[in-house]
Amino acid sequence: MGEKIVSSMRRAATELPDDIRAAGQELHHMNLGPGPELEAEWLAAGLELPDLEARRNYRFGRIQRQLELMGYDGAILWDPMNIRYATDSTNMQVWVSHNPSRYCWVGADGSLILWEFYGCEFLSGHNPLVQEVRPAVSSLYFLAGPRHREMADRWSGEMLNVIREHCGENPRIAVDNCGYREFQALEAGGVTVENGMEMMELARSIKGPEEIKAMRCAVHACEASMAEMYQALQPGMVERDLWAMLHAGNIRRAGEWIETQILASGPRTNPWMQEASSRVIENGDVVGYDTDLVGAYGMMCDISRSWIAGDKKPTAQQQTTYDLARHQIEHNAELLTPGRTFYELVHQLWQPSPDEYRHYCVSFHGVGQCDEYPDLVFPHSWEASGYDGVLEPGMVLTVEAFVGSHFGGEGIKLEDQYLVTEDGPEKLSHFSLDLVQ
């Protein structure tokens, strides 16, 4: 078993070096929060600040409930979004998504252990739910090199000891991601390995009140950055210069990162999914983008808008394409009512004829910390990749529309974010949908 250390954040304060104690407490970025200026802006807008301790407890409770429902004895989580949900701690979120080097254990008995990247045990110091922090062991070749088999065996030996300590006979353990050698070792150790991504997506799908408060603040911050983009938009700009404004605004307003680089202008708007480029925006171009933004409090804001650059009025084709896209998301948003099945939602939606117009890859998808379950297709794709479920209060979904003629011309991308409530859909994104603001 690897060296076991009790997190320095769990020791008596008198035992801690001052810099470590401060890094995990009053200097911790989550304890410092978004800052008084930004918080005052949200309060002035009539928003409530989230209770982060309550959000943390809600999320941990959701995992415990899902473990119980699925009959699992615990979960091993590698995905950085799942780790954050379970532990409320972050560390190089984008980097660890492709360099897996931190992970956690969540037991049905209430145990919560985090294995942290080298020297970073203080990063969970703000969260008393994390009972223990240990040094991570990774078999990633970048980190382990030719010793990767040895490191995989070391990881497996330690994890099997944890499972024996916290579980009964014949344990069933949910694992979201796992190396093949580690998976073999778990099975050889008598563990039944279950689908941890399924378990965590279902746990994350229903947002608690404090998550919604956090999301409202994140959306407000995102839309303030969008307003700056629109005010700066003018012919002669390079696409990347406009896109950089969203990044800058997001970081300035306590955001974290942007998942994609989807912004396009003029002929690059159809087909969709072009990334921001060196193209110079011309007068009268459609400029479309998708925020795909992990914002304040780690909540995602997934909003799309399309605008006309410069002082020209929309052409007839631009206006027609826009009218179709706007009708699509406004009509489909009305379907987000509790109790409606995914099958009904997909088969009752409206879209322009797919024979005439290109469409987005999905019609709706969940959103929380990032794009989340469910991911809903269009009627003509249901047989190939659709799946059923039921809309429940507390789900947050985005309504998607991309419309671009198969015969040429610019495309229009629009997207809004909605909360499913007992009384129907509540729109969380409020920035104007208009082509010209």
N, C-alpha and C positions, 0 to 999 in steps of 0.2 A: 504494500500500500504506500502511495506517495506520502511525503511529509504532510502532516496535518497541522494547520495553524489556526488558531482562533483569531478572527479578525481583530486588528488593533482597535477598530471602532467599538468592539464589544468589551474591551478592557476598561478598567477604571481610568478615569481621565488623568489621574496622577501618574499613571504608568506610561502615558503617551508623550512622545516628543511634541513640543508645541506646534511645530509646523505640520505634523501628521494630524494632530487633533484638529487644528484649524482647517486643514484641507478637507476633512470629512464633516465639518460642522459649519461654523460661521462663514468660511470661505468656499463652501461647496456651492456649485453653480445653481443647483436646484433650491438650496436654502436662500441664496441671494435673490433668486426669482427674476422676473422680467425687468424689474427696476421701477422706482416710484413714478417716473415720468410716463412710462407706458401704461402702468397700472391706473394712473390717474386718467389717462386718455380713455381707457376702457370703461372706467366708472362713469366718466362724463357722458359716454355713449349709452349709459343705462345698462351696461353688462355687469354681471356678478363675477367676482374672481373665484376660481375653483378652490375648494379645500383639498389640497394635495394629499394630506394624510387619509382623508375619507376616500379619495380616488384610489389610493394605494390599497387600502383595505378592501374596497369593492372588487378590484381586479383579482386580488389574492383569493377572495371568496368565490369569484366566478370560476377560477381554476379548481378550487376544492370541490365545488358543486359539480363541475364537469367530470372530474375524476370519479366522483361518487356515481354519477349517472351512467358512466361507461364501464364501471367496475374495475378501474385501474388502481394500482397501489401507489403509483407515483409517476413522475414525468422527468425525462432528461431533455433539456432544451438547449439547443445550439444557436438557433436563429436569433439574431440580435433584436428583432422586434418582439419575439416571444420572451427573451430574457428581460427586456425592459418592462414588458407587461407584468411579469412575475416579480421582479426585484426592484422596479423603479430606478434602475441604475443604467447609465450609458457609458460607453467607452469606445471611441473611434468607430461609430456605428457603420459607416460605409466601409471602412477598412476591414473590420471583422466579418463583414458579410461575404468577403472573398478570401479572408485569411482567418478561418475559424480558430480562435485561440482564447475564448472564454465561454463558459457554459454554466448551467445551474441544474440543481435537483429540487423538485417540488414533490413532497411526499403527501399522500392522503392523510397521514398522521399530523399534518401541519408543519412538517420540517421544511426548511428552505436554506439551501447551501449554494453559495456562489463560488465558482472557480474563476479567478480573475487573472488578467494579464499581468506580467511582471511588474511588481512595485506599485500596483494600483488598488490595493485592498481598501484604501480609504474612500474609493468612489461610491461605496454603498453605505458610508457612515451615517447618512441622513435617515436610513430606513431601519427601524428596529425589527421589522419582520425578517430581515436577513440574519439568521442565527449564527452563521459561520461563513468565513471566507478563506479559501484555500488557494494555493498557487496552481494555475492551470497547467495541464499537460496536453500538448497537441502533437499529433502525428503528421500534421501538415508538412509536406516535404520541404517547403521554404524554411520552416523552423526546425524540423527534426533531421533533415538530410537523410543520409543512409541509416540513421538510427530510428527511422519512422516505425519499424515493426516493434522495436523495443518500447518506444513511447506509446504505441497503441496498446501493448500489453500492460504497461504501467497504468494507463488510463483505465483499462478494463478491470484490472485488479482492484484499484481503488473504488471504482463505481460499484463493483459487485459487493464490496464490503459495506458500502453505504446502503445498498438494497437489502442486504442481510440484516443490517441494523434496524431498518425502518419498515420492513415488510415481512409478511408471514411466508408460509410455504407457497411454492408455485406462483411467484409474483408476476403480475401483468403490468408492464411498464410502457408508457407512451414515450416515444422518441421521435423528435421532429426531423433531425438530420443525424446521420451516423456513418462513419467510415466502415468499409466492409469488414476489415479485420476486427474492429470493435464490435460490430454487430454479431459476428461469429462467436466472439468471446462471451457476449451476453447470453446468447442462446445456449452455448456450451455450459454456462453457469446456471442453467435452469430457468432463465428469464424468458417469458413470452413477450416479444417485442410488438407493440401496437403502434398505430399511426398517430404520432404526436401532432402533426400539422392539422389533422382533422379535429383532434381534441382542442387545440388552441384556437383554431379559427372559430369553432363553435362557442368557446368561452368568450372570445373577443367580440362576437357579433352583436351582443346586446350591450349598449352603452349605458353607464350609470349617470346620475344627475351631474356629478362633478366632471365627468368626461365631456358632457354636453356643454357645461359652462366653459371648460377649457377650449373646446372646439369653437364656440362662439367668439372667444377672444382671439383665437388663431385666425379665424376667417376675417374678423375686423382688421387685423394687422395685414393679412394678405391683400385685402381689397384696398387698403391704404397704399400699398406698393403698386397695385394695379393702376390706381389713379395717377400715381407719379409716372408710370409708363405711358399712359394715354396723354398726359400733359406734355410729355417730351417727344411723343411720336411725330415725326415730320419727314417728308420726302428728303432723300439724301442720306438718311441714317443707314448704317449697316445693321442687319438683323441682330448680330451678336451684341451690338451696343445697346439695343433695346432690351434684349434678353438679360443682359448683365444688370439692368436696373432692378429686375425682380429678385435676383440673387442678393443684391446689395440691400434692398428693402427688407427682404426676409431676415437676413442676419441682423440688421439694425433693429428689427422688431422682435428679437428673441426667438427667431426661427432657427432651424437646424440645417436642412439641406433641401435640394430639389432633385427628385428622382429621375427626371428626364431633361432633355433640352429641346422640347418640341415647340418651335416657333417658326413660322414660314410666312412668306409674303408673295403676292402676285401669283405667277404660274406655279410656284412651289407649294401652293396650298391644295393642289389636287393632282395626284392622289395625296392623302394625308399621311402623317408620321415623319415628315421631313424635320431634321434638326436644324437649329439656328446656324446660319452660314454667313459667309462674307458678302452675300448679295446686298446690293444697295436698294433700299425701298423706294419705289417710284410713286409719284403723285397719282392718286386714284387706286392704288393697290389695295386689295384685301390683305390685312395682317391678322393672322390667327395664331392662337397659342393655347397651351394647356399648362396650368400652374404646376400640377403634380408636386405639391410643395409640402414638406414636413415643417410645420410652423411652430408657433409658440406652444409651450407645454407638450411638445412632441406630438401634436395633433395635425392630421393631414387636412389640407385645403385643396380640393381637386375641382378647379373651376376653369372653364374655357370661354374665351370671348373671341370675336372677330370684329375688326374695325376697318374703316376706310381711312387710308393715310392721305393727308393733304386736304385741299379745299374742293375737290371734285365731289359731285353728287354720285351716289351709286348708279351704275348702269342698270339697264333693265334685267340683264342676266344675273348680276350680283344681287339685285333686290329679290328676284324670284327665288334664287337659291337660298338666300337668307330667310325669306318668308317660310319656306319649307322646313328649314332647320328649326326655326323658332316655334312653329306649330308643333313640330315633333316633340320637343322637350316639354312644352307647356301642356300638351295633351297627355303625354305619358306620365308626367309628374302627378297628375290627378289620380292615377291608378295606385299610388303608394298608400294603400289603406291596410290596416291590420287584418289578418285572417285571409287575405288574398294569397293564393298559391303562386309559386314562381311560374308554373305552367300557365295559369290564368293571366298573370302579369305579362308574360311574353306574347301570348296569343291574343291579347286584347290591345296591345300597343299599336301606335300608328307610325308608319314610316313611308317615305316616298318609294315608288316602285324600284326594287333592287335591279330590275332590268335596265332602268334608265339612269339610276344614281348609285354611286358608291356610298357605302355606309361605314360607320365605325365598327370596331371588332366586337363590341358588346353594346347592349341597349341600356343596362343598368349595372352597377357594381357597388358592393359595400365599401365603406371607407371609415377609418378610425385612426390608428397610428400610421397607416399607409393604405394602399388598395387592399381590401379584405373581402372575405366571403360575404355574400354570394357574388358570382360573376355570371350574368345572364345574357344569353345570346338573342338572336332574332328568330322569328317563327320558322323561316326556311332552314335554319341551322339546328333546330331543336333535336331532330332525330340523330344527328351526328354528334352533338356535344352538349345538349341541354340537360339539366337536372332539376328535380322538383324540390320544394321546400315551402315554407310559409312565412310571409311577412309578419313580424312581431313588433310591438311597441318597443322603442329603444334602439332599433336598427337605424343606421344612417346609410343612405345610398345616394349615389350620384346618378343623374339622368343624362344620358349621352346623346348627342346628335352630331354627326358629320354628314354633310350633303355635298357631293361633287359629281357633276355630270360625267358619265362614261364617254361623252362626245367632246369633252374639252371645256375650258373655262375654269375660273377659280372655284375653290370650295369654301364652305363655311363650317366652322367648328364651334359648337356651343355646349356648355355643360353646367349644371347647377347641382347643389348639394342639399339633400332633404333629410329631415328626421321623421321617422314613422312614429306617430302618436296614436293614442286611443281615438282621437277625433279626426285622424287623417294626416296627410303630409304637411309638415311645417318646413318652409324654405329657410335654409340657414345662410345661403349666399344671397347678397342683395345688390351687387353691382349691376348697373343697367345692362340689359341685353342688346341695346340699340347698336347698330352699325356706326352711327355718328352720335357721339355723346352730347 
